[in-house]
Structure formats: C-alpha cells, structure tokens
Amino acid sequence: MTTDKAKVFHSLRHTVTDTLKQAGIQEVLISEIMGHANDSMTMSRYGKRYQPRVLLEALMHLDYRVEIPGWE
C-alpha cells in the first residue's frame, strides 16, 4: 500500500510493461498481455493469439520478490 497520490492502479500497467521490456520479452507478447491491439497486418489479420502457455512463460519474468503463500 502507498500513500503517494501519484500512484494509481494504472501505474501497475506501466510497471508490468517496463519489467517485461527490461526482461527482453517481445513487444508483441507484452501488447497481448496488456490487452493492446496489434496494428500489424500480418499479425492482426493472419496471426492467431498466443497460447496461454506462451503468455505464462513471459509473465514468469515478473518477479517483485513478493511471497504469496501456496504459489510456486
């Protein structure tokens, strides 16, 4: 929790995007995770969405050193 009024829920989206970018995750993967449309003709018209396994592998790069009981 924070008392900083400049930190809003949308700040979480910025943090996740930046963390994935710094981990070297492809921009198209980050875009799909964040729910953004892909404007590329090839990917938006012909490419299918990523499989959940691929998205999960990208999300595994998010490590904020927070312990969640029961989560590995």
Phi, psi and omega in degrees: 000147180226154175256001179288113182291345178282343179269114180238174181304324180298336177300328178299319179298319179296317181296314180297313180301313182295319180298315179294320178298314181294337178276358177085018179285139182300143182301323181294326176291315179299317180301316181292319178300319183279353178083020179271149178285150176259119184276359179290131179302315182299310185281324183282327182268318188252333182276137177275165178296155177293147175291149180307324180301319181293317179295320179297319178300321177292317181294337179295347177281353176277111180222103181255014178058041177253126180275124176242113182304133178085358180250130180253000000 
